[in-house]
Each structure stands twice: as C-alpha cells, then as structure tokens.
Amino acid sequence: MKITAIETYIAGNPWKNWMFVRVLTDQGVHGVGEGTLNGFARTTEAAVNEMKHLVIGCDPFRIETIVLALTRDLYSDGGQIQRAACAAIEMACLDIKGKALGVPIYELLGGRVRDRIRAYANGWYRGDRVPAHFARDAKQVVADGFTALKFDPFGKAHLHMDKQDEDLSIAIIAAVREAVGPNVEMMIEGHCRFSVGQAVRIGRRLEPFAISWFEEPCPHHRISDTIEVARNVPVPVSSGESLSSKQQFSELIESRIIAVYQPEIMVLGGISQARQVAAMAEAANAVVAPHNAQGPLSTAACLHLAASCSNYLIQEYFDCYNVEWEKDLVTWHPTLAKDGTLDLPTAPGIGCDLNLDVIRAHPYQEGNYLPLYEDAWNKREGKKASTY
C-alpha cells in the first residue's frame, strides 16, 4: 500500500478553526486526521501541503518512519506548527493501518487496559465573569453527568493580577466548589498566565478548595518556572500541553514534582508520540491526563490513547459544549454515561469519518481563535475586531 495524496480541510468552529486531513492510498483505503492549533489553522494546513511530498509514495504502515521524515529529516524546527501538521498525517496513517487490519487504533498501541474513560468537562463556562454565572453553569455540568470539571477564572490576566481581580478569581472558584459540592473534582486552568511569584500566591490561595490540579500556571518556555511553582504551593500542579517534543517532557518529568503530565497529541506530532510520553511518565510512576481542546477527531484519538495507557488518569472533553453542528461533523461520537465516563470507538482505525459537506457548510473564518488576553474570551465567540 502506498500514499497517493493528502487533502486538507478546515471547519470554521467559532472559537478555534479545526484543521483536518484525508490521506488517500492506492488501495482505496483512506484515513482521517486532525492538526488543529489555535490561531494557526491555515498555517498548519500550509505546513501539511509543504511537507506532504516527503510521505507521498510511502507505506502508511510505517508510522515511525513517516514521523521521522516529517520532523527529524527536515532538520529545521517548526515547533508546534510542524508537529500539528505531522500529527494530522500520522493520525490518518494509523487510521489507514487500523482499517486495513480490521482493528481499532488502540489495538495497535498494545490493546485495551480499560473499557471506559473517565472524563472532565471543559468549555462550559460561557457566561459573564461573575461567581453566580460560573456556579449556575457548573451545576448544569454536573446535571449533564460529569463528575469533574475544569475552568479558568482569571479573566485576561497576563503575568500579574491586582488584588481586586485576584479576589474575584478566588470568589469564582469558591462559588463553583459550593455549587458542585465536595465530591466533584475541580481543576483550575492557568493558561500559562502568571509569573512565578503570582502563581505561587494564587496556588496557596487554592488550597481550601481541594482542587485536583492547578494547570500550566506559568509560560511553558521556561520549564523551570513551572517546576518552581510546583515546589512552593500546597496543591498539585499539572503541565505539558504546550510542549512539542519528548525531550522537553524528559526535563519536566525529571523534576519528579509535577502531579499530572498533559501531553497534547496535536502539539507533540501524533498519537504515537503522545503514547511514548505516557510511557516516559509511567517509568517515573506518574500519571497522564492528555490535553484535548481541539475538534472531534482529537477526542477520538485521545480515547484510543486512553484505552492503551495504564497510567491514564482522566480525559479532557469539550464536545458537549461545542457548536451544535459538531455532532454531524463526524460519523461517531462517544456517549457520556451517568458515572462520567465515555465509551470507546469500536470500528477499525480511528473509529469515525469526516462529513465533508458539513465542513464545506462551515468554512474557515480568520477570527476563529481564543483571544485569551481579552475580556470575555471564555464565551468562545472568537476575535471579531482588533482592539489595538
């Protein structure tokens, strides 16, 4: 079997354009993959088109060879964009391999170690940044069946917060904890917002709320900053979603202080790369909770990863709170059970296909990304006009 062509598609989800690929073969089997990256859909699409000559004519079964061709062999480091493009192609090749062999992708990763995947909700807090609205929406999340949820209460903070804004953030967290009760897990998203000092101050104020983790408190470019925060706060710290290589993860894992590691399939270059990071964490007796804030193919990929990793903790899940037409974008979605768990794909390959008519009905829009340093970004309506 040989790869004959790679097609790209962008679906205009309002808060992040989703970038997909279809990899075609000379035996009529095709695979689908996703390479979504906030604010860089067309750039990542261009990277796919610029790099695809490296793998057209290749055997799609040779996953590691293809990843090396798209990363190592180019020598230059394209960072998250290059890795997202690689992820889309790698995912599609795994889909092809699974279809050709008649097995789901998780069977190619060692087989299932669990039959259902516990999930936590994200993307649910779209009201005004006031405690009452967060509390109201959190109650609905629990009513929807989730036993865990994550949110960013910090507005548009960057490096520093004044006391009034910090107090409001803590009040929001307190309101959500009161609304959901003591048995629902809460994760607090930092979105790489803070300096070490500010993150430590906030982290210490989080202790009374029994959170499961404080996520990415500092910009990821200085891994040592996040490690420093983790050593100086009384709550668990998670990190890793922004790291684009196994080597960066080795530095983070070496600290042995991060509570939860969060590889992102798109940013790392694919399912196989994320599986290797999970194994690195397992060797350090640590757990993983991969980041998943992309489209529905990313969700399916994460479920295959979760099924095959013994040290998988919990899965981030946006799909319940995405645009209504997402349910028609792919041919299969997981079902959320009353115990807050998701079922696994069972069809060969990734377990679903793209509906190209739905993609065409919702084209790319240049303002479709998360402007995390602007007011009301959490409403996930994209950036409609410049404020500069």
C-alpha positions in Angstrom: 0.0 0.0 0.0 1.2 3.5 -0.9 0.1 7.0 0.0 -1.1 8.7 -3.2 -2.5 12.1 -2.0 -3.2 14.2 1.1 -6.2 16.5 1.2 -6.7 19.3 3.8 -10.0 20.7 5.1 -10.8 23.5 7.7 -14.1 23.7 9.6 -14.9 27.1 11.0 -15.7 26.4 14.6 -16.1 29.8 16.2 -13.5 29.5 18.9 -10.9 27.6 17.0 -10.8 26.6 13.3 -10.4 22.9 13.1 -7.9 21.6 10.6 -8.3 18.1 9.2 -6.7 15.9 6.6 -7.6 12.9 4.5 -4.7 10.6 3.4 -5.5 8.6 0.3 -3.9 5.3 -0.8 -3.5 3.3 -4.0 -5.7 0.5 -2.5 -8.8 2.8 -1.9 -8.4 2.9 1.9 -8.3 6.5 3.3 -7.5 7.8 6.7 -8.5 11.0 8.5 -6.5 13.0 11.0 -6.6 16.4 12.8 -3.9 19.0 13.2 -5.8 21.9 14.9 -3.7 24.6 16.5 -5.3 27.8 18.0 -4.9 30.7 15.6 -2.8 28.7 13.0 -5.3 26.7 11.0 -4.2 27.9 7.6 -0.6 28.0 8.6 -0.7 24.3 9.7 -2.6 23.5 6.6 0.2 25.1 4.6 2.7 23.0 6.5 0.9 19.9 5.6 0.9 20.8 1.9 4.6 21.8 2.1 5.6 18.6 3.8 3.4 16.0 2.1 5.9 15.4 -0.7 8.0 13.7 2.0 5.5 10.9 2.5 3.5 10.6 -0.8 4.6 7.2 -2.2 5.4 5.9 1.3 3.8 2.9 3.0 1.3 4.3 5.6 2.0 1.3 7.9 5.5 2.7 8.6 4.3 5.2 11.2 7.7 5.9 12.9 9.4 6.3 9.5 6.8 8.9 8.5 7.1 10.8 11.8 10.9 11.0 11.4 10.5 12.1 7.8 8.2 14.9 8.8 10.3 16.0 11.9 13.9 14.9 12.1 14.7 14.8 8.4 13.7 18.4 7.9 16.3 19.4 10.4 14.7 22.8 11.0 12.4 23.1 14.0 8.9 24.2 13.1 7.7 23.9 16.7 4.0 23.4 17.3 3.0 24.1 13.7 5.3 21.5 12.3 4.2 19.0 14.9 0.5 19.7 14.4 0.9 19.1 10.7 2.8 15.9 11.4 0.1 14.8 13.9 -2.7 15.1 11.3 -0.8 12.9 8.8 0.4 10.4 11.5 -3.2 10.0 12.8 -4.5 9.4 9.3 -1.9 6.8 8.7 -2.8 5.0 11.9 -6.4 5.2 10.8 -5.5 3.5 7.5 -3.5 0.8 9.2 -6.3 0.0 11.6 -8.8 -0.1 8.8 -6.6 -2.4 6.7 -6.0 -4.7 9.6 -9.6 -4.5 10.8 -8.8 -3.3 14.3 -9.2 0.0 16.3 -6.1 2.1 16.8 -5.8 1.1 20.4 -5.1 -2.4 19.3 -2.0 -1.1 17.5 -0.8 0.6 20.7 -0.8 -2.6 22.9 -4.5 -3.2 23.3 -7.1 -2.0 25.8 -6.3 -1.8 29.5 -9.8 -0.2 30.2 -13.2 -0.3 28.6 -14.4 3.2 29.6 -12.6 6.5 30.0 -13.5 8.9 32.8 -13.9 12.5 31.5 -13.9 16.0 32.8 -15.8 18.9 31.3 -14.3 22.0 29.7 -15.7 24.8 27.6 -18.8 25.0 29.7 -18.3 28.4 31.4 -19.5 30.9 28.8 -21.4 33.5 30.9 -20.2 36.7 32.4 -17.2 36.5 34.7 -19.1 36.6 38.0 -19.4 33.9 40.6 -23.1 33.4 40.2 -22.8 32.6 36.5 -19.9 30.2 37.0 -21.9 28.5 39.8 -25.0 28.2 37.6 -23.2 26.7 34.7 -21.2 24.3 36.9 -24.4 22.9 38.3 -25.6 22.2 34.8 -22.3 20.4 34.0 -22.9 18.0 37.0 -26.5 17.5 35.8 -25.1 16.6 32.4 -23.4 13.7 34.0 -19.8 14.9 34.6 -18.0 14.1 37.9 -15.2 16.5 37.2 -14.8 19.9 35.5 -12.1 22.4 34.7 -12.2 26.2 34.3 -10.1 29.4 34.1 -11.4 32.0 36.4 -8.6 34.5 35.8 -10.1 36.7 33.1 -7.5 38.2 30.8 -4.6 38.2 33.3 -1.1 38.2 32.0 1.9 37.7 34.4 0.2 39.8 37.2 -3.2 40.4 38.8 -4.2 43.2 41.0 -5.8 42.3 44.4 -9.3 43.1 43.3 -9.1 40.8 40.2 -7.3 38.1 42.2 -10.1 38.2 44.8 -12.7 37.9 42.1 -11.0 34.8 40.7 -10.9 33.2 44.1 -14.6 34.1 44.7 -15.5 32.4 41.4 -13.6 29.2 42.5 -15.4 29.3 45.9 -18.8 29.6 44.2 -18.1 26.7 41.9 -17.0 24.5 44.8 -20.1 25.4 46.8 -22.3 24.7 43.7 -21.0 21.3 42.9 -20.3 20.0 46.4 -17.2 18.3 47.8 -17.3 15.1 45.6 -17.0 16.7 42.2 -13.4 17.1 41.1 -12.3 20.7 40.1 -9.3 21.5 38.0 -8.1 25.2 37.8 -6.7 26.3 34.4 -3.8 28.7 34.5 -3.3 29.1 30.7 0.4 30.0 31.2 -0.7 33.3 32.6 1.5 34.0 35.6 4.9 34.9 36.8 6.4 32.5 39.4 5.6 34.8 42.3 2.0 35.5 41.2 1.4 31.8 40.5 2.7 30.8 44.0 0.5 33.4 45.6 -2.6 32.1 43.8 -1.6 28.5 44.3 -1.5 29.0 48.1 -5.0 30.5 48.0 -6.3 27.5 46.2 -5.6 25.0 49.0 -9.1 25.3 50.7 -10.9 24.2 47.6 -9.4 20.7 47.4 -8.6 21.0 43.7 -7.2 18.1 41.6 -4.6 20.3 40.0 -3.5 23.9 39.1 -2.8 23.7 35.3 0.1 25.4 33.5 0.5 28.3 35.9 3.5 29.8 34.0 4.5 30.3 30.4 5.9 27.0 29.1 9.1 28.4 27.6 10.8 28.2 31.0 10.1 24.7 32.3 12.0 25.6 35.4 9.3 28.2 36.3 6.5 25.7 36.5 8.7 23.3 38.5 9.5 26.2 40.9 5.8 26.9 41.4 5.0 23.2 42.0 7.7 23.1 44.7 6.2 26.0 46.5 2.4 25.5 46.5 0.2 23.2 48.6 -1.8 22.0 45.6 -1.0 19.6 42.7 0.4 21.2 39.6 -0.1 19.9 36.1 1.7 20.8 32.9 2.8 19.7 29.4 0.1 20.7 26.9 2.4 23.2 25.2 5.5 21.0 24.9 6.3 19.9 21.4 8.9 17.3 22.0 9.7 14.2 24.1 13.0 15.9 25.1 11.1 18.8 26.7 8.9 16.3 28.6 12.0 14.5 29.8 13.1 17.7 31.5 9.7 18.2 33.1 9.4 14.6 34.2 12.9 14.7 35.7 11.8 17.2 38.3 9.5 14.5 39.8 7.3 17.3 41.3 4.6 17.7 38.6 1.5 15.8 39.7 -0.1 15.3 36.3 1.5 15.3 32.9 -0.6 16.6 30.0 0.8 15.7 26.5 -1.2 17.2 23.6 -1.5 14.9 20.6 -1.6 17.8 18.1 1.4 19.6 19.6 3.6 16.5 20.0 3.3 15.2 16.5 0.7 12.4 16.8 -0.8 9.6 18.8 2.4 7.5 18.8 4.5 10.4 20.2 2.0 11.0 23.0 2.0 7.3 23.7 5.8 7.4 24.2 5.4 10.4 26.5 2.9 8.4 28.6 5.4 5.6 28.8 8.1 8.1 30.0 5.7 9.3 32.7 4.9 5.7 33.7 8.5 4.9 34.1 8.6 7.8 36.7 5.5 6.3 38.4 3.5 9.3 37.2 0.1 9.8 35.6 -1.1 11.5 32.4 -4.2 13.4 31.6 -3.7 14.5 27.9 -4.8 17.9 26.8 -7.7 17.9 24.3 -9.2 21.3 23.3 -9.5 20.6 19.6 -12.0 19.0 17.3 -13.8 15.7 17.4 -11.1 13.7 15.7 -8.7 14.8 18.5 -11.3 13.4 21.0 -11.4 10.1 19.2 -7.5 10.0 19.2 -7.4 10.7 22.9 -9.8 7.8 23.6 -7.5 5.4 21.7 -4.6 6.7 23.7 -6.5 6.4 27.0 -7.6 2.9 26.3 -4.0 1.7 25.9 -2.2 3.5 28.8 -2.2 2.0 32.3 -1.2 5.4 33.8 -4.0 7.4 32.2 -5.9 9.4 34.8 -8.8 11.3 33.1 -9.7 12.8 29.7 -10.5 16.4 28.9 -13.8 16.7 27.0 -15.2 19.7 25.2 -17.6 18.1 22.8 -20.8 18.5 24.9 -20.3 22.3 24.8 -19.2 22.8 21.2 -21.2 24.2 18.3 -24.4 22.2 17.6 -23.3 21.1 14.1 -20.3 19.3 15.6 -22.5 16.2 16.1 -22.8 16.0 12.3 -19.2 16.6 11.5 -18.0 13.1 12.2 -19.8 9.7 12.0 -19.3 8.7 15.6 -19.2 10.4 19.0 -18.6 8.9 22.4 -21.5 8.7 24.8 -21.2 10.1 28.3 -22.6 7.7 30.9 -24.1 8.7 34.3 -20.9 7.8 36.0 -19.0 10.5 34.0 -17.2 8.0 31.7 -17.0 7.8 27.9 -17.2 4.7 25.7 -14.5 3.7 23.2 -14.6 3.6 19.4 -15.0 0.1 18.2 -14.8 0.4 14.4 -11.5 -0.2 12.7 -9.0 2.7 12.7 -9.9 5.8 14.5 -13.5 4.8 14.5 -15.2 7.6 12.6 -15.0 9.6 9.4 -15.5 13.2 8.4 -18.6 14.6 6.8 -17.1 16.8 4.1 -20.5 18.5 3.4 -20.7 19.8 7.0 -17.1 21.1 6.7 -18.0 22.9 3.5 -21.1 24.4 5.1 -18.9 26.0 7.9 -15.8 27.4 6.2 -12.7 29.0 7.8 -13.1 32.4 9.5 -10.0 34.4 10.4 -11.3 35.5 13.8 -11.9 31.9 14.9 -9.5 31.5 17.8 -9.3 32.0 21.5 -8.1 35.6 22.4 -7.0 34.6 25.9 -5.9 38.1 26.9 -9.1 39.9 26.1 -12.3 40.4 28.0 -15.0 37.7 27.6 -12.7 35.2 25.8 -14.4 32.4 27.7 -17.6 33.0 25.7 -15.7 31.3 22.8 -17.0 33.5 20.1 -13.6 34.2 18.5 -12.0 37.6 17.9 -14.2 39.7 15.7 -12.3 43.0 15.6 -9.0 44.5 16.6 -8.8 46.3 19.9 -5.4 47.9 19.1 
